[in-house]
Amino acid sequence: MSEFTIIETQEQLDGIISERLKRDREVQAKKYEGWFSPDNHQKALDELNQRIKTLEDAASESEKALAEKDAEIAKGAQYRTDLEKTRIALAAGLKIEYADRLRGETAEEWKQDAEALAKDFATAHITAPLGSPEPASTGTPSTRDKFAEWMQEKMNQ
């Protein structure tokens, strides 16, 4: 141990205290090396929160862009579907208006539906027979004859 010396002036006391404080600060600095002060901690937290907000905004914009692209893709797919249905309907001999009525999920199902619909339309347009199917035995005009006369009158007017 060192020998005790009497402190006679304030400057000597200040020198001893400042020396002791300096050593204590060095010890504490080594002890808490790598630790944040509350001010530094708050500053780092604010910076991280700002970065999180920036990334969330960027993610939101990306999600909007993806949603727009998905809508464009869906619109394109719907356009291609409508185009294919129209092509199939026209190939089956249907009017273009009937393309929307085709049922199914695939082009093959649409083609089968278009063919069936065209077949139904072909059989639905049956022309009336040229002669009357009713026997002409009674001498009184039949309902068909009356209707034919009425139509003839209307057409001649």
Secondary structure, 3 states (H helix, E strand, C coil): CCCCCCCCCHHHHHHHHHHHHHHHHHHHHHHCCCCCCHHHHHHHHHHHHHHHHHHHHHHHHHHHHHHHHHHHHHHHHHHHHHHHHHHHHHHCCCCHHHHHHCCCCCHHHHHHHHHHHHHHHHHHCCCCCCCCCCCCCCCCCCHHHHHHHHHHHHHHC
